[in-house]
């Protein structure tokens, strides 16, 4: 369970980082509404992790183990992405800090402690969405009539 969650958490973080660089390359980083797609990337990672765990666990798949796999995926992905963003904000310096402080979402405290604010906001956003996605996905995966592809 933990191994699968960490693997897909790492892959989810890679997806989030690549999406961030794509938005930066296209100069769309200032459009906060596009952060919604972070949730889509998180959903893909969590669902793939739960599906993989169900296929591996075969008869030992329970609701809480599946939910735990999804939450581990969300936590691992969120921590890695938030840590990356803290490093990026410190390297990018004033450009990124100015952009974030101009948004009401982050507020004026970004200028005082950019690392703490960015890390806290991303952790809160990622953990809440990850848990909700895991919970919603498990409503589907808990059904007896659903079989993961390649499972007996």
C-alpha angles and dihedrals in degrees: 000000000000094000092053092044092051093046093052091040089058091047090048091052090050089052091050092048092048090049090050091053091046090054090047091049092050090045092239096120092108093061102093094188089070088068085081087081088064085070091052090052089048091049092052091050094047095046092047090049094051091045091050092048092049091051092049097041093051103171096007096067113126131174095249094046090053091046089048091052090053093047092048089051091050094046094047093046093046095047092049094046093045091049090050091050092050090053091045093049090050091049097041089049122179098005095063094036092052092049093049095044091053090061119083089218093073099026131203096304091081090082092054099045110003096170096052095045095047093045093047095047093047093046092050093046094045098044095047094046092042093053092046092048091048091050093048093045092051090057086066100037095048092066113109093218092058114091123185114236111267093021125122 
